[in-house]
């Protein structure tokens, strides 16, 4: 069912400040408290999902879930099930830590077709290897800025690679960020929950300011401003960059700040002159336990 009040105060304030309140309200009609019937099969067909969650210290993280199609499914239009025994081992360990009532944000995304679906909710049960999440919000997103890639799972491995971590980004981590055309971001509203989203652009669209600060252009989008709206209210955020060549990911947690009207930055922001800074407080890097490969198909035609 469509939500009567799909936006919280942070999202409305960003829409008002940017001058897109009417467009935001029109696009917000797709936000529902249940999954659209046509999306139920789409969910079960996916092998790649990103998940936003909060740890015990209040930090936000974005976790990549990889597994053979069917590891995630909608048992109804208001209940999502994730089989922890069928996904990457590090992600499975993260999911095992969630208890009933934990807030999660899911982005079910098919990079090859540029289709994506957001599902936000709370953990209902989490036992016997199966996590069940009650849906609170669900809606499809536009295909803008998604680079088309086809995921191939070559082998499910049991061995786990060494994990690297730190508080200040090293050369290897900076190189991955500077060469990336894609990342995933989680943000949170204290009362409305966690949201997971996608960001994409030309390689190098994320600017490294220093070893702990990234600057990200905010391109024209769907006028919903879910991520920036959350940041307006709650600065915590979690970013994940995927190294599609080496099948590894870099998770960052920290705080975000919006830069509203940066004169002279129209070209790099698609005309918005709007950016946001992300200050890293901690990072974790690791390879996926699944042996996977991504075939690059094409850049997004919307890339700026």
C-alpha positions in Angstrom: 0.0 0.0 0.0 1.2 3.5 -0.9 2.5 5.4 2.2 0.6 8.6 3.0 3.8 10.3 4.4 6.7 8.7 2.4 9.2 11.4 3.4 10.7 12.4 6.7 11.7 16.0 7.7 15.2 15.7 6.3 14.1 14.6 2.8 11.5 17.3 2.7 14.0 20.0 3.8 16.4 19.0 1.0 13.6 19.0 -1.6 12.5 22.4 -0.4 16.1 23.8 -0.4 16.7 22.5 -3.9 13.3 23.6 -5.2 11.8 20.2 -6.2 9.1 19.7 -3.6 6.4 19.0 -6.3 8.6 16.5 -8.2 9.6 14.8 -5.0 5.9 14.3 -4.0 5.1 12.9 -7.5 8.0 10.5 -7.4 7.2 9.5 -3.8 4.0 7.9 -4.9 5.9 4.7 -5.7 7.0 4.3 -2.1 4.9 1.5 -0.5 4.9 -0.5 2.7 4.9 -3.7 0.6 6.8 -5.1 -2.4 5.2 -4.6 -5.8 3.9 -8.0 -7.2 6.1 -7.6 -10.3 9.2 -7.4 -8.2 8.8 -10.6 -6.2 10.4 -12.8 -8.9 13.1 -10.2 -9.6 14.3 -10.5 -6.0 14.7 -14.3 -6.2 16.7 -14.1 -9.4 19.5 -12.0 -7.9 23.0 -13.0 -6.9 24.2 -9.5 -5.7 22.6 -7.4 -3.0 23.9 -4.6 -0.8 22.8 -4.2 2.8 23.0 -1.2 5.2 23.2 -1.8 8.9 24.3 -0.2 12.2 26.9 -1.8 14.5 26.9 -1.9 18.3 28.8 1.4 18.4 26.3 3.2 16.1 28.5 3.2 13.0 26.9 2.5 9.7 28.3 -0.1 7.3 27.4 -1.3 3.8 27.8 -5.0 3.2 27.8 -6.8 -0.1 25.9 -10.1 -0.2 26.9 -12.5 -3.0 25.5 -16.0 -3.6 23.8 -18.2 -6.1 20.4 -16.9 -7.2 17.7 -17.8 -4.6 19.7 -16.9 -1.5 17.3 -14.0 -1.1 13.5 -14.2 -1.7 10.3 -12.6 -0.8 8.1 -15.2 1.0 5.3 -12.6 0.8 5.0 -9.0 -0.3 5.9 -7.9 3.3 8.6 -10.5 4.3 12.1 -11.0 2.9 14.2 -14.1 3.7 18.0 -14.4 3.3 19.6 -17.8 3.6 22.9 -17.0 5.4 24.3 -20.5 4.5 24.4 -19.6 0.8 26.3 -16.3 0.8 29.8 -15.0 1.1 31.2 -16.1 4.5 32.1 -12.6 5.8 28.7 -11.3 4.9 27.1 -14.3 6.5 28.9 -13.5 9.7 27.7 -10.0 9.7 24.1 -11.1 9.1 24.4 -13.6 12.0 25.0 -10.7 14.4 21.5 -9.1 13.8 18.8 -9.7 16.3 15.0 -9.2 16.1 14.3 -5.5 15.8 17.6 -4.7 14.0 17.0 -2.1 11.2 18.3 -3.0 7.7 18.3 -1.3 4.3 18.5 -3.6 1.3 19.4 -2.6 -2.3 18.5 -5.5 -4.6 20.3 -4.5 -7.8 20.9 -6.2 -11.1 23.9 -4.3 -12.6 23.5 -5.9 -16.1 20.0 -4.6 -16.6 20.4 -1.5 -14.4 17.3 -2.5 -12.4 17.2 -1.9 -8.7 14.8 -2.1 -5.8 15.1 -0.7 -2.3 13.6 -2.5 0.6 13.9 -1.1 4.1 12.7 -2.9 7.2 13.4 -4.6 10.5 14.6 -8.1 11.4 11.8 -10.4 12.4 13.7 -13.6 13.2 17.3 -14.7 12.6 17.9 -18.4 13.4 18.9 -21.7 11.8 20.8 -19.8 9.1 17.7 -17.9 7.9 17.2 -14.2 8.4 13.6 -12.9 8.0 13.0 -9.1 7.6 9.6 -7.4 7.8 9.2 -4.8 5.0 8.5 -1.2 6.0 9.3 0.6 2.8 9.9 -0.7 -0.8 10.2 1.1 -4.1 12.0 0.8 -7.5 14.7 3.3 -8.5 15.7 4.7 -11.9 18.7 3.3 -13.8 20.7 6.4 -13.8 24.6 6.2 -13.4 24.7 2.4 -13.2 27.5 0.8 -15.1 26.2 -2.4 -16.7 28.1 -5.5 -15.5 27.2 -9.2 -15.6 28.1 -11.2 -12.5 29.5 -14.7 -12.9 29.9 -16.9 -9.8 32.8 -19.3 -10.7 33.1 -21.2 -7.5 31.9 -21.0 -3.9 35.0 -21.3 -1.7 35.2 -22.0 2.0 38.6 -20.3 2.6 38.6 -16.7 3.8 41.2 -14.2 2.9 43.1 -12.0 5.3 41.2 -8.9 6.3 42.9 -5.5 6.4 41.6 -2.5 8.3 42.6 0.9 9.7 41.5 4.4 10.4 43.4 6.2 7.7 43.3 5.1 4.1 46.5 3.7 2.6 47.8 3.8 -1.0 46.0 0.6 -2.0 42.7 1.8 -0.7 43.1 5.3 -2.2 44.0 3.7 -5.6 40.8 1.6 -5.5 38.6 4.6 -4.8 40.3 6.8 -7.4 39.7 4.2 -10.1 36.2 3.3 -9.2 33.1 4.1 -11.2 30.7 2.7 -8.6 30.1 2.6 -4.9 27.2 1.8 -2.5 26.1 4.0 0.4 24.0 3.5 3.5 22.5 6.3 5.6 20.0 6.5 8.4 17.1 8.4 10.0 16.9 7.8 13.7 13.2 7.0 13.6 12.6 5.9 9.9 15.4 3.4 9.6 18.3 2.6 7.3 18.5 3.1 3.5 21.0 1.5 1.1 21.7 3.2 -2.3 23.9 3.3 -5.3 26.3 5.9 -6.7 28.0 5.8 -10.0 29.9 8.0 -12.5 33.0 8.0 -14.7 36.1 6.4 -13.2 37.5 8.8 -10.7 34.3 10.6 -10.0 35.0 10.3 -6.3 37.6 12.9 -5.4 40.2 12.1 -2.7 40.9 15.2 -0.5 43.2 13.4 1.9 43.7 10.0 3.5 40.4 10.4 5.5 38.3 12.6 3.3 36.4 11.9 0.1 34.4 14.5 -1.9 31.5 13.2 -4.0 29.4 15.0 -6.6 25.6 14.8 -6.2 24.3 14.4 -9.7 20.7 15.2 -10.8 18.4 12.3 -9.7 14.8 11.4 -8.9 14.2 14.4 -6.5 13.6 12.0 -3.6 16.9 12.8 -1.8 16.7 9.7 0.5 20.5 9.7 1.2 21.0 13.4 1.5 17.8 13.7 3.5 19.1 11.2 6.0 22.5 13.0 6.2 20.6 16.3 7.0 19.3 14.6 10.1 22.0 12.1 11.0 25.5 12.4 9.7 26.6 8.8 10.0 27.1 6.9 6.7 28.7 3.7 5.3 30.3 3.4 1.9 31.5 0.3 0.1 33.7 0.2 -3.1 33.9 -3.0 -5.1 37.1 -3.9 -6.9 35.5 -5.7 -9.9 38.9 -6.9 -11.2 40.2 -8.5 -8.0 36.8 -9.5 -6.5 37.3 -7.7 -3.2 35.6 -4.8 -1.5 36.5 -1.8 0.7 34.1 -0.9 3.4 34.2 2.6 5.0 32.3 4.0 7.9 32.3 7.7 9.0 30.4 10.9 8.8 29.0 12.9 5.8 28.6 16.7 5.3 26.6 18.3 2.5 28.2 21.1 0.4 25.2 23.0 -1.0 26.2 25.6 -3.5 29.8 25.2 -4.7 30.3 27.9 -7.3 32.3 26.8 -10.3 31.5 23.2 -9.8 28.6 22.9 -12.3 30.4 20.8 -14.8 31.5 18.1 -12.4 28.1 17.9 -10.7 25.8 17.9 -13.7 24.7 21.4 -12.9 23.7 20.9 -9.3 26.8 22.5 -7.8 26.1 20.2 -4.9 28.6 17.8 -3.4 29.1 15.9 -0.1 32.2 15.1 1.9 32.7 11.8 3.7 35.1 11.6 6.6 36.4 8.1 7.2 36.6 6.9 10.8 37.3 3.3 10.0 37.8 1.0 7.0 37.9 -2.8 6.3 39.1 -4.5 3.2 38.7 -8.2 2.2 38.3 -10.5 -0.8 35.0 -12.3 -1.3 35.0 -15.9 -0.3 33.1 -16.7 -3.5 35.2 -16.8 -6.6 33.4 -14.4 -8.9 34.0 -12.4 -12.1 32.2 -9.4 -13.6 32.0 -8.9 -17.3 31.8 -5.2 -18.1 29.1 -4.5 -20.6 28.8 -0.7 -20.9 29.0 2.6 -19.1 25.8 4.4 -18.1 24.6 6.7 -20.8 23.9 9.2 -18.0 27.5 9.5 -16.8 28.7 13.1 -16.4 
